[in-house]
């Protein structure tokens, strides 16, 4: 029989370590990643130094890291809303593509509108497209009992193929040879900040960090979503419309994925193309989990993931280490952080 007095010191230790569990998990993942780098024939300390310099070694590197962090942050915030409600949306990649398509239709159809009107219309169209695309899965799940994970996952491929078709056929530049549309007019390109490559989409992303925090913890809707996620039967017993909450959470996450898509394309590509994502939709899911489903945590996780992405490119160029090593390290970081947090929660 366990002695409560002997268990108390252990519980106190775990309680104190709980806030540091994500940091400990990340450090362990980086140590294991160092072993993989060593096995690939490189010096781990040199490799991590190269990755650090590639991501934060100068203004240009920091700019690139922040640019890639922007879509990851926006999508991660959307996934935070969904996962807080226990809505397993795995379709952010497809919602990203469909949001891009809808926003691009506005940009290509009304190129002469003033930027102050055209860009907000594009952003609204992107949010609407992503939200409607996610709602398809939500309606099928709620009315027909279709598995939400499978449905959102399958819709990814339909969304991606729809954009590839649009770029090749109806919106293809008439005198071009590549599967891409004509370039957006300057009115349809999100303005940059202070003559840098940084743009106003980053400001939107930062505002969304505060917005999602307020939504989840300081509004009745956020309370309903979290109660539904905590215990579905309790939510129903207190009169919360669970089906409505699930659909709202799904559409909000899809809308933010669509917003990330049109922001990225409006600045980075400035045209509709068949390939417009660096797997941001799938990485955004990992960012949300790594950020512990908290907006501030998601912000930090987005910068970390972006730094690994940018740093891995430098690693490949400087030391000829495959960029896939960084993807393995990303996965290890997520696994170790989640495992550490789960262990801390279980023992505390």
Secondary structure as the mmCIF struct_conf table of DSSP 4:
data_model
#
loop_
_struct_conf.conf_type_id
_struct_conf.id
_struct_conf.beg_label_comp_id
_struct_conf.beg_label_asym_id
_struct_conf.beg_label_seq_id
_struct_conf.end_label_comp_id
_struct_conf.end_label_asym_id
_struct_conf.end_label_seq_id
HELX_RH_AL_P HELX_RH_AL_P1 UNK A 4 UNK A 17
HELX_RH_3T_P HELX_RH_3T_P1 UNK A 18 UNK A 20
HELX_RH_AL_P HELX_RH_AL_P2 UNK A 21 UNK A 39
TURN_TY1_P TURN_TY1_P1 UNK A 40 UNK A 41
BEND BEND1 UNK A 42 UNK A 42
HELX_RH_AL_P HELX_RH_AL_P3 UNK A 44 UNK A 56
BEND BEND2 UNK A 57 UNK A 58
HELX_RH_AL_P HELX_RH_AL_P4 UNK A 59 UNK A 84
TURN_TY1_P TURN_TY1_P2 UNK A 85 UNK A 86
HELX_RH_AL_P HELX_RH_AL_P5 UNK A 92 UNK A 109
TURN_TY1_P TURN_TY1_P3 UNK A 111 UNK A 112
BEND BEND3 UNK A 113 UNK A 113
HELX_RH_AL_P HELX_RH_AL_P6 UNK A 115 UNK A 144
HELX_RH_AL_P HELX_RH_AL_P7 UNK A 148 UNK A 168
TURN_TY1_P TURN_TY1_P4 UNK A 169 UNK A 171
BEND BEND4 UNK A 172 UNK A 172
TURN_TY1_P TURN_TY1_P5 UNK A 174 UNK A 175
BEND BEND5 UNK A 177 UNK A 179
STRN STRN1 UNK A 180 UNK A 180
HELX_LH_PP_P HELX_LH_PP_P1 UNK A 182 UNK A 185
HELX_RH_3T_P HELX_RH_3T_P2 UNK A 186 UNK A 188
BEND BEND6 UNK A 189 UNK A 189
HELX_LH_PP_P HELX_LH_PP_P2 UNK A 190 UNK A 191
STRN STRN2 UNK A 192 UNK A 192
BEND BEND7 UNK A 193 UNK A 193
TURN_TY1_P TURN_TY1_P6 UNK A 194 UNK A 195
BEND BEND8 UNK A 196 UNK A 197
STRN STRN3 UNK A 199 UNK A 199
HELX_RH_AL_P HELX_RH_AL_P8 UNK A 200 UNK A 218
BEND BEND9 UNK A 219 UNK A 219
HELX_RH_AL_P HELX_RH_AL_P9 UNK A 220 UNK A 230
HELX_RH_AL_P HELX_RH_AL_P10 UNK A 232 UNK A 237
TURN_TY1_P TURN_TY1_P7 UNK A 238 UNK A 239
HELX_RH_AL_P HELX_RH_AL_P11 UNK A 242 UNK A 264
HELX_RH_PI_P HELX_RH_PI_P1 UNK A 265 UNK A 269
BEND BEND10 UNK A 270 UNK A 271
STRN STRN4 UNK A 273 UNK A 273
BEND BEND11 UNK A 274 UNK A 274
BEND BEND12 UNK A 278 UNK A 279
HELX_RH_AL_P HELX_RH_AL_P12 UNK A 280 UNK A 290
TURN_TY1_P TURN_TY1_P8 UNK A 291 UNK A 293
HELX_RH_AL_P HELX_RH_AL_P13 UNK A 295 UNK A 319
TURN_TY1_P TURN_TY1_P9 UNK A 323 UNK A 323
HELX_RH_AL_P HELX_RH_AL_P14 UNK A 324 UNK A 347
#
